[in-house]
Amino acid sequence: MNVIGEFARQKKTTPAQIALAWVLAQKQWMVPIPGTTKLHRLEENLGAANVELTADDLRKLDEATSRIKLQGDRYPAELQKLVNR
């Protein structure tokens, strides 16, 4: 099941807007930095500020995403050596 996609359909937004709205809802000092080279995507991303996620929405998103198994390393071994040195 595509949890983010389902929330996007329910809220009549895009999955990107749901993901960005979720980041915005985490802490007041957290700011997502989405990258794009296309104006229409920037405008879409800015719409995330208008997406309202209720406490229940956030709980459901947290529960669903907590079941996703993370795999792989963040960096290849040669680049990981450069982190926290």
N, C-alpha and C positions, 0 to 999 in steps of 0.2 A: 504494500500500500504506500502511495506517495503522500505522506503526511502533509508536507508543505503545500503540495499541489491541491490537496483537498481543502486545506484552510484557505488557500487563495480563491478557490471556486466559491466557498461559502461567503467570503468577505468581498467577492467581486474585485479582486486585485490580482496582481501577478505573484508568482512564487518569489521573485526577487524582492518585491515589496514586503512580503511576509517575513522573509529572512532578515531584511534590514530593520523592520519594525520590531522584531524579536530582540535584535541587538540593542536597539534604542530603549527597549523596556527593561533591560538588565540593570543598569546603573545610570544615574544622571551624568556621570563623567565619561561613560563609554560612548564613543562616536565611531560608527562604521565608516570606512573609507572605500566605497565601491569604485572600481576602475572601469572606465569605458572611453571609447574614442568617438562614440556616436551621441549626438545631441538628444535624439529621442530616447535613448537608454538613460541618459542623465536625468531627463525630465521624468521618466518612469521611476527611477530610483528616488528622486526627490518626493514623489508621491507617498513613499513609505512613512514620512512624517505625519501623514493624515490617516494612517491605518490605526484603528483602535483595537488593541488586543485586551480583552478582559482578563481578570485574574484566572478565570476558568480556562480561557484560551491558552494562557501562558503555562498553566499546570499541564494541560493536555499536550502541548508542544514539548515541554520538558520531559514528560513521561515517555512520549513516543520517541524522541531523539535519544533518550538515555538507553534505549534498547539497541541502538545502532552500534555494531562492533567496529571499532576503529582498527585499521590494518595499516601496516607499513610504517616506515620511518618518515619523519618530517623532511629530512634532508638526506641526500646520498652521503655515504660514509666520509668521503673526502671533504665535503662541505660542513658536516657535523663537527669535524675537528676544529673548525674556525669559530664555532659557537662557544661562548662562555670560557674563553681561554684567558 
